[in-house]
Amino acid sequence: MRWPPPPDWPMAEVSRQVESAPHRWHVQEQGSGPTILLLHGAGGATQSWRGVFPLLARDFHVVAVDLPGQGFTRTGTRGRHGVAEMAADLIALCRHEGWTPDLIVGHSAGVPIALQMTLDGLQPRCGVVGINAALATFKGAAGLFFPLMAKAMAAVPLTARVFAATTTPGRVRQLLAGTGSVIDAQGQALYARLASDTDHVDGTLAMMAQWDLQRLARRLPAVTSPVLLLTGDADSAVPPSTSRDAARQMPSARQHSMGPLGHLAHEEAPERVAGLIADQIR
């Protein structure tokens, strides 16, 4: 996405760029009090927090970032889109800005990054909240072919351009329907803008190609921070059982069902999700 964010981009009034090696980050920051760091999932950006962010900023210091290559964050090197690399670069960003997160909130693929940050030395006082955490490795044939297909797509420069150029509102609606969530017209339009941007699609494909949860999966028992995993029963992208299984492996983790919400639960019910996040930090 081309800098700066347009005036109609959610929370654009608190957007800024931060140079912290190796990336040029898009950061949104507002409020005072205990610090909450928000990490979006693959293919999204800070816009996914448009309902939650202003609610939390009433009582807390809230920071949302675009992950490398996605949204308005410019990637500095293409080889740092994996879990461990992004976690390390986010820790460096926090130190650069003087942030000491009291709580890290991740959605989907943002949850493994948050957990990896705690394993790498960032110990938020109130731990981690994960929303529909993408913590399971792909099994069977999908485990073999999905990473290979993603790597092949990411290695072909035209792939992102073709995907972006052929994106239509109908295609985006179809993709969103696969999450089990029903979001408003504004949310659909924002995802359409992201999906039609070549740089954003390229960054998402690079993340897919470098995604490997094997090492993190082995280290889950070493996650000692408090962890709350929120799940939506209607999530058709990541089943709630993924969070239940992960919670059993971490000594201070628990799973909580939010009822009939889908994968984008924080966009469907921002007031409810913000309330659960606030309860965790209080």
Helices and strands as residue ranges (DSSP letters): G 12-14, E 15-20, E 23-30, E 35-39, G 46-49, H 52-56, E 61-65, H 83-97, E 103-107, H 110-119, E 128-131, H 140-155, H 157-165, H 169-177, H 185-195, H 198-210, H 214-219, G 220-222, E 227-231, H 240-249, E 253-257, H 265-268, H 270-281
